[in-house]
C-alpha cells in the first residue's frame, strides 16, 4: 500500500517535472530566436570582428529576443552556397565578399572591376552613399536582403613560384580566383590561368600545388595563414573587394518594422567594426607577413597591370552597359 502510494507520487513527480521542462523549453523557444550567421574566414578575422559586433548589437537591442550563433571558417559552405542558403532560409545572416554575388545580383559586378577605386576612402564613400543604397536595394529584387556594405579590402597577389613585379612575371601562373567572371576575365587578360574555386578549398589547393597562387586582401592572407603555403606577395591592390552583410528574406520578411530595424543597426555596427579592423591590419599585416617569411613587392608600378586588364571593362560594359560605372566615376567621392 505504502509502496504503491510512493510509486504513484514518484510517477506524478516525474511527469510534472517533464511537463515543466517542456513548458520551459517552449517558453525559451518563444523568448529567444536563434539567428545563424555564417562566413568563410577564421574566428580571428575581420569578418569575425564584424560578427561579434552584429551579435552584441542585435542581442542588446532586442533584449535577448534574438541570439546569434556565428559559424566561421566556411562551416556552412563557401560564399555561393551560403547565399543560396539565405534564399531558402537555411542560414539567416551571411557576411560575404561580392565574389559570387554577381551570379545572383548582376548589378554588383561593377564593383569587381579592377582598379575602379583609388583608395579605401573613395570606395567606402561610394558604398555609403546613394550608389551603395541602390545596390543594396537590388538584392531585394533577387530574393536576398542587403543590410549593409562592409569590407574585405584591396586584393593583392600571392604565389609559390616567383616574385611578381610586372604582369609579365605573372604570366603562366595558375591562380585561384573567386567564382566571379569579371575577375576571371581580368586575370586572363593579364596572362595568368584563372581557376575559380570556393574559398574553403583554397588553402588545400595551394598546399597540394593544384594552383600556384591566389589573390586576397592582407586581412584574408593573415587570417588564413597563407604564408604557410605561399612565399611571394605582390602589393598589386588590383581590385577593391567589398563585403556585404546579407539577410535571408525567409527570416527578415516575417519581422516587425522594429525588429528589422535592430537587424539593420546590427549590420551597420558590424560594418563599422570590420572596417576598423581592416584599417588596422592594412597598417600592421604586411610587416607581420614579412616576419613570417614572405617576400613582399611594394611600390609596384601599377600602370602595366591597369593596361593589361583594360579589356575587362569593355567586356563588362558590352554585357551590362555603363550606367553604374559612369555613376561611380561621376560621384563626388
Ligand atoms: O570573403 O573567396 C575569397 O577569396 C574571399 O575574399 C573570402 O572568401 C572572404
Boltz pocket constraint, residues with backbone or C-beta under 6 A from the ligand:
constraints:
  - pocket:
      binder: B
      contacts: [[A, 40], [A, 41], [A, 79], [A, 95], [A, 96], [A, 97], [A, 99], [A, 152], [A, 178], [A, 197], [A, 198], [A, 199], [A, 215], [A, 216], [A, 217], [A, 220], [A, 241], [A, 243]]
      max_distance: 6.0
